[in-house]
Amino acid sequence: MKFSRKLLLWTTIIIAITLGLSGFYFVNYVFRTSLEREVGQALDENSILRFAFQTAALNVPLKYDLLQDGSVEQIASNLETSGQGSGRLLRLSDEEKKVLYASDGFEADDALLEETEENRYAYRVIRQGERYYIQTGSSVNALGRVLYLETLRDVSQVFAERETGFTVYRRLMVLMLALGIVIMHFIASRLTKPIRLLMKATREMAAGDYGYRAEQVSNDELGQLTQDFNHMSEALEKTIDQLEEEVQSREEFVGAFAHELKTPLTSIIGYADMLRSRKLDEEKSFRSANYIYTEGKRLETMSLRLLDIMVTKKEGARLQKAATETLFEYLRNMFLPKEDMDFQFSYEPAVVTADISLIQTVLVNLIDNACKASEPGSRIEISGHVVEPASAKREKEDKKGYWFGVRDHGIGIPAEEISRVTQAFYMVDKSRARSRNGAGLGLALCTEILALHGSRLEIESTPGQGTTVSFLLREEGKEAQHEESHV
């Protein structure tokens, strides 16, 4: 059963019970009040008749010492006649409680008479057929005799009014319940609307529409629940999008990896089979062996780069203070002996906190990529300087940093390709990269290393004019301190 129907059902039950109990109490309260009033009037009437009987007995001529039965009957008859039209019924009994006089229609039993004692009133409510009466009883002392006077007062109207009250209240309760059901149906529908909207949103999301959001129709707890649900949906959608991107990236990675393996392996197998199966002249043999060597070295480089990425993710970075001067001297000693490029170094001495071996790997990869993107003899600029807080746009404004940059004047990178160059195996110019033993893993490795240092690559490039790749590390001091260097 739906929650709105449960709410409607239980509300109807509660209203019905409440109206029933309150109506029963109210009608019975009115009935008891009316009945008590009738009882009082019946007792008052009994007292009046008792006094009238005693007065009439005093006016009877006495021939004997005691009031005779005939006189009792005569007085009782006169009392009944005097109340003609009032429906007065009475009965008189002697000392032995034997009936001396009874009005026509006085058919009550002797139960109350047996309970009536001298100087004591008694009453009860009895039913005779379809009529209800209040029977009263009292003792009468007259001329040396103790008689018992009983009266009957018709109170059928009081009971009829109670039945009428119940009938009217039942009809009114049915009308109120019907009206209450209509009103509660509207209220329950309004109250449960946020729940229905959440259910619809849940079904839509279960069907795969993660962008669906529940409509917020109130500002109460259910409205807050709807808002929290939408926040959860947004977080879930972002997580799913990230997972889909990761799955797609892994598929692309596997496809690219398979392609990168297939191409050199096919060539290696072909040239190796040629060397094995036929006799070639010295020049062809050298070209075949050289190609096998070149492609083998490229596979080796790719394997080492992949291994570096996996190791970096697993082991993390071991941060320590190091002088940037020593770092740049390492790069100078590595690249200046190469005469095919014009390397220019410019840096400001400082101390940074980093895993220097990993930062060396980043800079070596950046310089290597710059060389591959440039023609022989081109200028490669490697620079570094302290960044003050006012100009530290890439990091928090309350921290200093040290900026590293590598600039080339090569082919450049199209704007639409910049966001993808850090992906594994992605190469802007695949033929040019492969000709120089590139595998498209250098920037991917740099990205992983810098993530461990809380930094990232910034790439600025113009096709045909060159590219600048830079990153920012937190700086611990301006002066170079060689004794603190661990390189």
C-alpha positions in Angstrom: 0.0 0.0 0.0 1.3 3.4 -0.9 2.4 5.7 1.9 -0.3 8.4 1.0 -3.0 5.7 1.3 -1.6 4.5 4.6 -1.5 8.1 5.8 -5.1 8.6 4.6 -6.3 5.3 6.1 -4.8 5.8 9.6 -5.9 9.4 9.7 -9.5 8.3 8.9 -9.3 5.6 11.6 -8.1 8.1 14.2 -10.7 10.6 13.2 -13.5 8.0 13.3 -12.4 6.7 16.7 -12.1 10.3 18.0 -15.4 11.4 16.7 -17.1 8.2 17.9 -15.8 8.4 21.4 -16.4 12.1 21.7 -19.9 11.8 20.3 -20.7 8.8 22.6 -19.5 10.8 25.6 -21.4 14.0 24.6 -24.7 12.3 23.9 -24.5 10.3 27.0 -23.5 13.3 29.0 -26.7 15.1 27.8 -28.7 12.0 28.5 -27.4 11.6 32.0 -28.0 15.3 32.8 -31.6 15.0 31.5 -32.2 11.8 33.4 -30.8 13.2 36.6 -33.2 16.2 36.2 -36.1 13.8 35.7 -35.1 11.8 38.8 -35.0 15.0 40.9 -38.5 16.0 39.6 -39.8 12.5 40.3 -38.5 12.6 43.9 -39.9 16.1 44.3 -43.3 14.9 43.1 -43.2 11.9 45.5 -42.5 14.3 48.3 -45.4 16.6 47.3 -47.8 13.6 47.1 -46.5 12.4 50.4 -47.2 15.7 52.0 -50.6 16.0 50.3 -51.5 12.5 51.6 -50.6 13.4 55.1 -52.6 16.7 54.9 -55.6 14.9 53.5 -55.4 12.2 56.2 -55.7 14.9 58.9 -59.0 16.1 57.4 -60.6 12.7 57.5 -63.3 12.3 60.3 -62.1 9.8 62.8 -64.4 7.0 63.9 -61.5 4.8 64.9 -58.1 5.4 66.3 -56.4 4.4 63.1 -56.8 5.5 59.5 -58.9 2.9 57.7 -58.0 1.2 54.4 -61.1 2.7 52.8 -60.0 6.2 53.7 -56.5 5.4 52.3 -58.0 4.4 49.0 -60.2 7.4 48.9 -57.3 9.8 49.5 -55.1 8.0 46.9 -57.9 8.2 44.3 -58.3 12.0 45.0 -54.6 12.5 44.6 -54.5 10.7 41.3 -57.5 12.6 40.1 -56.1 15.9 41.1 -53.1 15.3 38.8 -55.2 14.3 35.8 -53.5 15.2 32.6 -50.0 14.9 34.1 -49.8 11.1 33.5 -49.4 10.6 37.3 -49.4 7.0 38.4 -49.1 6.0 42.0 -49.5 3.0 44.4 -50.1 2.8 48.1 -49.3 -0.2 50.3 -49.9 -0.9 54.0 -47.5 -1.8 56.7 -47.2 -5.3 55.4 -46.5 -3.9 52.0 -49.7 -5.2 50.6 -51.2 -3.0 47.9 -54.1 -0.9 49.0 -54.5 1.2 45.9 -52.8 1.2 42.4 -53.4 3.5 39.4 -54.4 1.9 36.2 -51.2 1.1 34.2 -49.0 0.9 37.3 -47.5 -2.5 36.5 -44.2 -2.3 38.3 -43.0 -5.2 40.4 -42.5 -5.1 44.1 -38.7 -5.0 44.0 -38.4 -1.3 44.9 -41.2 -1.7 47.5 -39.2 -4.3 49.2 -36.2 -2.0 49.4 -38.2 1.0 50.6 -37.8 1.6 54.3 -39.3 4.0 56.8 -38.0 7.6 56.4 -36.0 6.6 53.3 -36.4 7.5 49.7 -35.6 5.0 46.9 -35.9 5.1 43.1 -35.0 3.2 40.0 -35.4 3.4 36.2 -37.6 0.6 34.7 -38.8 -0.3 31.3 -42.3 -1.5 30.5 -42.7 -2.5 26.9 -41.5 0.4 24.8 -41.8 2.9 27.7 -39.3 4.0 30.3 -40.3 5.2 33.8 -38.7 6.5 37.0 -40.2 4.6 39.9 -39.9 6.3 43.3 -40.8 5.0 46.8 -41.1 6.5 50.3 -42.8 5.9 53.6 -45.9 8.0 54.7 -46.8 8.4 58.4 -50.5 9.2 58.8 -52.7 8.9 61.9 -50.6 6.2 63.5 -50.1 4.2 60.3 -46.9 3.7 58.2 -47.8 3.4 54.6 -45.6 3.2 51.4 -46.1 5.5 48.5 -44.8 4.7 45.0 -44.9 6.8 41.9 -44.1 6.3 38.2 -42.9 9.1 36.0 -42.7 8.6 32.3 -39.2 9.5 31.0 -39.5 7.8 27.6 -38.8 11.1 25.9 -35.4 11.3 27.5 -34.4 7.9 26.1 -36.0 8.9 22.7 -33.8 12.0 22.7 -30.7 9.9 23.4 -31.5 7.7 20.4 -32.2 10.7 18.3 -28.9 12.2 19.4 -27.0 9.1 18.5 -28.7 8.9 15.1 -28.0 12.6 14.3 -24.4 12.2 15.5 -23.9 9.1 13.4 -25.0 10.9 10.3 -23.0 13.9 11.2 -19.9 11.7 11.8 -20.3 10.0 8.5 -20.5 13.4 6.8 -17.5 14.7 8.7 -15.6 11.5 7.9 -16.4 11.9 4.2 -15.3 15.6 4.3 -12.3 14.6 6.3 -11.3 11.9 3.8 -11.5 14.4 0.9 -9.4 17.0 2.8 -6.9 14.4 4.1 -6.6 13.0 0.6 -5.6 16.4 -0.6 -3.2 17.0 2.3 -1.7 13.5 2.0 -1.2 14.1 -1.7 0.6 17.4 -1.0 2.7 16.0 1.8 3.8 12.9 -0.1 4.5 14.8 -3.4 8.2 15.2 -2.5 8.4 11.4 -1.9 6.8 10.7 -5.3 9.2 13.0 -7.0 12.1 11.3 -5.2 10.8 7.9 -6.3 10.6 9.1 -9.9 14.1 10.5 -9.7 15.3 7.2 -8.2 13.7 5.3 -11.1 15.1 7.6 -13.7 18.6 7.2 -12.2 18.2 3.4 -12.0 17.3 3.5 -15.7 20.6 5.2 -16.4 19.6 8.9 -16.5 22.1 10.2 -13.9 21.5 13.8 -14.9 17.9 13.7 -13.7 17.2 15.8 -10.6 14.2 15.7 -8.3 12.0 18.9 -8.1 12.1 20.6 -4.7 8.6 21.6 -3.8 8.9 22.5 -0.1 11.4 23.9 2.4 10.7 21.4 5.2 12.5 18.2 6.1 11.3 16.5 2.9 12.5 19.5 0.9 15.9 19.3 2.6 15.9 15.5 1.8 15.2 16.4 -1.9 18.1 18.9 -1.8 20.4 16.3 -0.3 19.3 13.7 -2.8 20.1 16.1 -5.7 23.5 16.8 -4.2 24.1 13.1 -3.9 23.0 12.7 -7.5 25.4 15.3 -8.6 28.3 13.6 -6.7 27.2 10.3 -8.1 27.1 11.7 -11.7 30.5 13.2 -11.3 31.9 9.9 -9.9 30.3 7.9 -12.8 31.6 10.4 -15.3 35.1 10.0 -13.8 34.8 6.2 -13.8 33.7 6.3 -17.5 36.6 8.6 -18.3 38.9 6.3 -16.5 37.5 3.3 -18.3 37.8 5.1 -21.6 41.3 6.2 -20.8 42.3 2.6 -19.9 40.8 1.3 -23.1 42.6 4.0 -25.0 45.8 3.2 -23.0 45.5 -0.5 -23.8 44.8 0.2 -27.5 47.7 2.6 -27.7 50.0 0.2 -25.8 49.0 -2.6 -28.1 49.6 -0.4 -31.2 52.9 0.8 -29.9 54.0 -2.8 -29.4 52.6 -4.1 -32.6 54.3 -1.6 -35.0 57.9 -2.1 -33.8 57.5 -5.8 -33.2 56.1 -6.3 -36.7 59.1 -4.5 -38.1 61.6 -6.3 -35.9 60.1 -9.7 -36.7 60.2 -8.8 -40.5 63.8 -7.6 -40.5 64.9 -10.5 -38.3 63.2 -13.0 -40.6 64.9 -11.3 -43.6 68.3 -11.6 -41.9 67.6 -15.2 -41.0 66.1 -16.5 -44.2 68.3 -14.9 -46.9 71.8 -13.6 -47.5 71.9 -9.8 -47.8 74.6 -7.5 -48.8 76.4 -5.5 -46.1 74.4 -2.3 -46.5 71.0 -4.0 -46.3 72.2 -6.1 -43.4 73.4 -3.0 -41.5 70.1 -1.2 -42.2 68.1 -4.2 -41.0 70.2 -4.7 -37.9 70.1 -0.9 -37.2 66.3 -0.8 -37.5 66.0 -3.8 -35.2 68.3 -2.0 -32.7 66.5 1.3 -33.0 63.0 -0.2 -32.5 64.3 -2.4 -29.6 65.7 0.7 -27.9 62.3 2.4 -28.3 60.6 -0.6 -26.7 63.1 -0.5 -23.9 62.5 3.2 -23.3 58.7 2.7 -23.4 59.0 -0.2 -20.9 61.2 1.9 -18.5 58.8 4.8 -18.7 55.8 2.6 -17.9 57.8 1.1 -15.0 58.7 4.5 -13.7 55.0 5.6 -13.7 53.9 2.4 -11.8 56.7 2.8 -9.3 56.0 6.5 -8.8 52.3 5.8 -8.1 53.1 3.0 -5.7 56.0 4.4 -3.7 55.2 8.1 -3.6 57.6 10.9 -3.1 60.3 11.3 -0.4 60.4 15.1 0.1 63.6 16.8 1.3 65.2 20.2 1.1 67.5 20.7 -1.9 69.4 23.5 -3.6 68.1 24.4 -7.1 71.7 25.3 -8.1 72.8 21.7 -7.8 69.7 20.6 -9.8 70.5 22.9 -12.7 74.2 21.9 -12.6 73.0 18.3 -13.1 71.0 19.3 -16.1 73.8 21.4 -17.5 76.3 18.5 -17.2 73.8 16.1 -18.9 72.7 18.2 -21.9 75.5 20.7 -22.7 77.8 18.1 -24.2 75.2 17.5 -26.9 76.1 19.7 -29.8 72.9 19.2 -31.9 70.9 21.7 -29.7 71.6 25.2 -28.3 70.9 24.8 -24.5 70.6 28.0 -22.5 70.3 27.9 -18.7 69.2 30.7 -16.4 68.2 30.3 -12.8 67.9 31.9 -9.4 69.5 30.0 -6.5 67.0 28.9 -3.9 66.0 25.9 -1.7 62.9 23.8 -2.5 61.3 20.9 -0.7 60.9 18.0 -3.2 62.0 14.5 -4.2 64.9 15.7 -6.2 65.4 12.5 -8.2 61.8 12.7 -9.4 62.1 16.4 -10.2 65.2 15.6 -12.2 63.2 13.0 -14.1 60.5 15.6 -14.8 63.0 18.2 -16.1 64.9 15.6 -18.2 61.6 14.5 -19.8 60.6 18.1 -20.5 64.0 18.9 -22.1 63.9 15.6 -24.1 60.4 16.5 -25.4 61.6 20.0 -26.3 64.5 18.5 -28.3 62.1 16.1 -30.2 59.8 19.0 -31.1 62.7 21.2 -32.4 64.9 21.1 -35.4 68.6 20.4 -34.9 70.5 23.5 -33.7 67.4 25.1 -32.2 67.5 27.0 -28.9 66.2 25.3 -25.8 65.8 27.6 -22.7 65.8 26.0 -19.2 65.1 28.5 -16.5 64.0 28.9 -12.9 63.3 31.7 -10.5 61.6 32.5 -7.2 57.9 33.5 -7.4 56.7 36.0 -4.8 53.2 35.7 -3.4 51.8 38.6 -5.4 52.7 36.8 -8.6 52.0 33.2 -7.6 48.9 32.9 -9.6 49.0 29.1 -9.8 49.2 28.4 -6.1 47.8 29.9 -2.9 48.6 33.6 -2.6 50.1 33.3 0.9 53.0 31.0 -0.2 56.2 31.6 -2.1 57.3 29.2 -4.8 60.0 28.3 -7.3 59.1 28.3 -11.0 60.7 25.8 -13.4 60.3 26.3 -17.2 61.5 24.7 -20.4 60.9 26.6 -23.6 61.6 25.4 -27.2 61.1 27.1 -30.6 59.8 24.0 -32.4 56.7 23.0 -34.1 54.3 23.9 -31.2 51.1 22.3 -30.1 47.6 23.1 -31.4 45.3 24.5 -28.8 42.8 21.6 -29.0 45.7 19.1 -28.4 47.1 20.7 -25.2 44.6 19.1 -22.8 45.5 15.6 -24.2 49.3 15.7 -24.4 49.7 14.5 -20.8 47.8 11.2 -21.6 49.9 8.1 -21.9 50.9 7.2 -25.5 49.4 10.4 -26.9 51.7 12.2 -29.4 50.9 15.3 -31.5 53.2 14.2 -34.4 53.4 10.4 -34.1 55.8 10.0 -37.1 58.2 12.6 -35.7 58.1 11.1 -32.2 58.7 7.6 -33.3 61.6 8.7 -35.5 63.2 9.9 -32.3 62.3 6.9 -30.2 59.3 8.6 -28.6 56.5 6.6 -27.0 54.2 9.4 -25.7 54.9 8.6 -22.0 57.2 11.4 -20.9 54.5 14.0 -20.0 52.3 11.3 -18.4 55.2 10.4 -16.1 55.7 14.1 -15.4 52.1 14.6 -14.5 52.2 11.7 -12.0 55.4 13.0 -10.3 54.1 16.6 -10.0 50.8 15.3 -8.5 52.8 13.8 -5.7 54.3 17.3 -5.1 51.0 19.1 -5.2 51.8 20.7 -8.5 50.9 20.3 -12.1 52.2 21.1 -15.6 51.3 24.4 -17.3 51.6 24.3 -21.1 51.6 27.4 -23.3 52.1 26.9 -27.0 51.7 28.5 -30.4 51.9 26.3 -33.5 55.0 27.0 -35.5 56.6 29.2 -32.8 57.3 26.9 -29.9 56.1 25.7 -26.5 56.7 26.6 -22.9 56.1 23.9 -20.3 56.4 24.9 -16.6 55.5 24.0 -13.0 55.7 25.5 -9.6 57.2 24.0 -6.4 57.0 25.4 -2.9 60.2 27.4 -2.0 61.9 27.1 1.4 64.6 29.8 1.1 66.2 32.1 -1.4 69.9 31.4 -0.8 71.4 28.3 -2.1 72.7 26.1 0.7 74.8 23.3 -0.7 75.2 21.6 2.6 71.5 21.0 2.7 71.4 19.5 -0.8 70.9 15.7 -0.9 71.6 15.4 -4.6 
